[in-house]
Every structure is written in structure tokens, then in C-alpha cells.
């Protein structure tokens, strides 16, 4: 009888950045590695949800526009950290440049890819 140890194939997801004319400007490839990404993304996602809760509370209590802007910085850092955990530093810069500083739009468009596509795939792979 022969025992075989087999490597699993690397799963990938593609993420396209599409401009206002429906032209694909960038295609980013995300390599799914359950061993590495699950822990890394889990921590960043937890930090993001915590930052969102803290930012929401701080925004409610902000007494000036300056306070409101300062309070949102940790949320922006948490989003950037999560993107970097998924896409890597170079592709994260591509995403940030593509959205030209429109961070709310960027978050609204990119974060669902992570929460609805990447995380469930990693959970399935872990099983």
C-alpha cells in the first residue's frame, strides 16, 4: 500500500477595479492561503469592527469638525491595514490611488469583497 501526501492547489480570487465608464482598469489577484490569511485577516477585521464602533461613538460626541476628522483616522488606518492583509502593500496602494482619496466609496465597494467573498472562502478552506 502506498501513502500519498498531496499539496492542495492554491485558490485565487480576482478583484477588478472598474472606472465610471465600466472599463476594467486593474485586475488584482488574491491568493487564498487559509493557514496564513485566516489569522491575519481575522485580527485586522476585528480591529476594523472595533474601530468602527469607537469611531461611531466618538463622532456622536464630537464637538467640532476638527474633532470629527481626528476621530475618524483610526478607522481609516484599520481599513488600510485590512486591505493590506488581503491584497498586499502594492495592490492596496493601487486601490487607494484608484479611488483618489474617496475613502468612504472605497470602503463601500471593497470591504464587501472581503466580508462576502474572501472570508467565507477561507472558512470553507479551513474546514
matplotlib code that plots the C-alpha trace (Angstrom):
import matplotlib.pyplot as plt

x = [0.0, 1.3, 0.5, 0.4, 0.9, -0.6, -0.4, -3.6, -3.8, -3.7, -7.1, -7.3, -9.9, -9.8, -10.9, -11.5, -11.4, -13.8, -14.0, -17.1, -17.2, -17.4, -13.8, -11.7, -8.7, -7.0, -7.4, -5.9, -5.3, -5.8, -4.1, -6.1, -3.9, -6.1, -3.2, -1.7, -4.7, -7.3, -5.4, -4.0, -7.4, -9.3, -7.2, -7.5, -11.2, -11.7, -9.7, -11.8, -15.1, -13.8, -12.5, -15.9, -17.8, -15.3, -15.4, -19.2, -19.4, -16.6, -18.4, -21.6, -19.7, -17.5, -17.8, -16.1, -15.3, -11.6, -12.6, -14.7, -11.8, -9.4, -11.8, -12.1, -8.4, -8.2, -11.0, -9.1, -5.9, -7.9, -9.4, -6.0, -4.5, -7.3, -6.8, -3.1, -3.7, -5.8, -4.2, -0.6, 1.0, 1.4, -2.2, -3.5, -1.8, -3.3, -6.8, -6.2, -4.9, -7.8, -10.3, -8.4, -9.0, -12.7, -12.3, -16.0, -16.7, -13.6, -14.8, -18.3, -17.1, -14.1, -15.0, -17.9, -15.5, -13.6, -16.5, -18.7, -16.1, -12.7, -13.7, -16.3, -13.9, -11.2, -13.7, -14.6, -11.0, -10.3, -13.0]
y = [0.0, 3.4, 6.5, 9.8, 13.3, 15.8, 19.5, 21.4, 23.7, 27.4, 29.1, 32.6, 35.3, 38.2, 41.7, 44.2, 47.9, 49.4, 53.0, 55.2, 54.1, 50.4, 49.8, 47.4, 49.5, 47.0, 43.3, 42.3, 38.6, 37.5, 34.2, 32.4, 30.7, 29.5, 28.9, 32.3, 34.6, 33.4, 34.6, 37.7, 38.8, 37.8, 40.1, 43.0, 42.5, 42.5, 45.7, 47.3, 46.4, 47.8, 51.0, 51.4, 51.1, 53.5, 56.0, 56.0, 56.8, 59.4, 61.1, 61.3, 63.1, 65.3, 69.0, 70.3, 69.4, 69.0, 66.5, 64.6, 64.4, 63.3, 60.7, 59.0, 58.5, 55.2, 53.8, 54.8, 53.1, 49.9, 49.8, 50.3, 47.5, 45.1, 45.8, 45.3, 41.9, 40.8, 42.5, 43.2, 46.6, 47.2, 46.3, 48.3, 51.3, 50.6, 50.5, 53.7, 55.5, 54.3, 55.8, 59.1, 59.8, 58.8, 56.5, 56.1, 55.0, 52.7, 51.1, 50.7, 49.0, 46.9, 45.7, 43.6, 41.6, 40.8, 40.1, 38.3, 36.5, 36.2, 35.4, 32.8, 31.1, 31.0, 29.5, 26.8, 26.0, 25.7, 23.0]
z = [0.0, -0.9, 1.1, -0.7, 0.7, -1.7, -1.8, -2.3, -5.2, -4.5, -4.8, -6.1, -6.4, -8.8, -7.9, -10.7, -10.3, -12.9, -13.8, -14.2, -17.9, -17.0, -18.2, -16.1, -15.1, -12.8, -12.1, -8.7, -7.9, -4.3, -3.5, -0.8, 1.8, 4.7, 7.0, 6.7, 5.8, 8.3, 11.4, 9.7, 8.3, 11.4, 13.5, 11.1, 10.7, 14.4, 14.7, 11.9, 13.6, 16.9, 15.2, 13.5, 16.9, 18.6, 15.7, 15.6, 19.3, 19.0, 16.0, 18.1, 20.8, 18.6, 19.4, 16.3, 12.8, 13.8, 16.4, 13.9, 11.4, 14.1, 15.4, 12.0, 11.5, 13.4, 11.2, 8.1, 9.4, 10.2, 6.7, 5.1, 7.4, 6.4, 2.7, 3.0, 4.8, 1.8, -1.2, 0.0, 0.1, -3.6, -4.6, -1.6, -3.0, -6.4, -4.8, -2.8, -5.9, -7.9, -5.5, -5.4, -1.7, -1.7, 1.3, 2.0, -1.5, -1.5, 1.8, 0.5, -2.7, -1.5, 2.0, 0.8, -1.4, 1.8, 4.0, 1.5, -0.7, 0.9, 4.5, 3.6, 1.2, 3.9, 6.4, 3.9, 3.2, 6.9, 7.2]

ax = plt.figure().add_subplot(projection="3d")
ax.plot(x, y, z, "-o")
ax.set_aspect("equal")
plt.show()
